[in-house]
Amino acid sequence: MSSVLFYEKPGCLSNVRQKALPASLGHRLTVRDLLAEPWTAERLRPFFADLPVDGAAA
């Protein structure tokens, strides 16, 4: 099956359920702490592809 990179907020009960489905289908999860990642605009851009991003909230 596929490898899935899953960013989670540690302790989040919803994440437990969200990880269970792909794992039950045989996918391998690599889990990372969403809050510990060194996010920058350059690292985030690929997640949004060509979608417009409102910079007003920054």
C-alpha positions as CSV (number, residue, x, y, z in Angstrom):
1,M,0.0,0.0,0.0
2,S,0.9,3.7,0.1
3,S,3.0,5.6,2.6
4,V,1.1,8.6,4.1
5,L,2.7,11.5,5.8
6,F,0.2,12.6,8.5
7,Y,0.6,15.8,10.5
8,E,-1.1,15.6,13.9
9,K,-1.7,17.7,16.9
10,P,-0.5,15.5,19.7
11,G,-3.4,14.4,22.0
12,C,-6.1,15.2,19.4
13,L,-8.8,12.6,19.6
14,S,-10.0,13.4,16.1
15,N,-6.6,12.5,14.8
16,V,-6.8,9.1,16.4
17,R,-9.9,8.4,14.3
18,Q,-8.4,10.0,11.2
19,K,-5.3,7.8,11.4
20,A,-7.3,4.7,12.0
21,L,-9.0,4.6,8.5
22,P,-5.9,4.6,6.3
23,A,-4.1,2.3,8.7
24,S,-7.0,-0.2,8.6
25,L,-6.7,-0.2,4.8
26,G,-3.0,-1.2,5.0
27,H,-1.4,2.2,4.4
28,R,1.8,3.0,6.3
29,L,1.6,6.2,8.3
30,T,4.5,8.4,9.1
31,V,3.2,10.7,11.9
32,R,4.6,14.1,12.6
33,D,3.8,16.7,15.2
34,L,2.1,19.6,13.4
35,L,3.0,22.1,16.1
36,A,6.7,21.2,16.1
37,E,7.2,21.6,12.4
38,P,9.2,24.7,11.3
39,W,6.6,26.0,8.9
40,T,7.5,28.8,6.4
41,A,5.7,30.2,3.5
42,E,7.9,28.3,1.1
43,R,7.2,25.0,2.9
44,L,3.5,25.6,3.0
45,R,3.1,26.6,-0.7
46,P,3.1,23.1,-2.1
47,F,0.1,22.1,0.1
48,F,-2.0,24.8,-1.6
49,A,-0.8,24.3,-5.2
50,D,-2.2,27.2,-7.4
51,L,-5.0,28.2,-4.9
52,P,-4.9,31.8,-3.8
53,V,-3.8,32.4,-0.2
54,D,-5.0,35.4,1.7
55,G,-2.0,36.9,3.4
56,A,-4.1,39.3,5.6
57,A,-4.2,36.8,8.4
58,A,-0.4,36.6,8.6
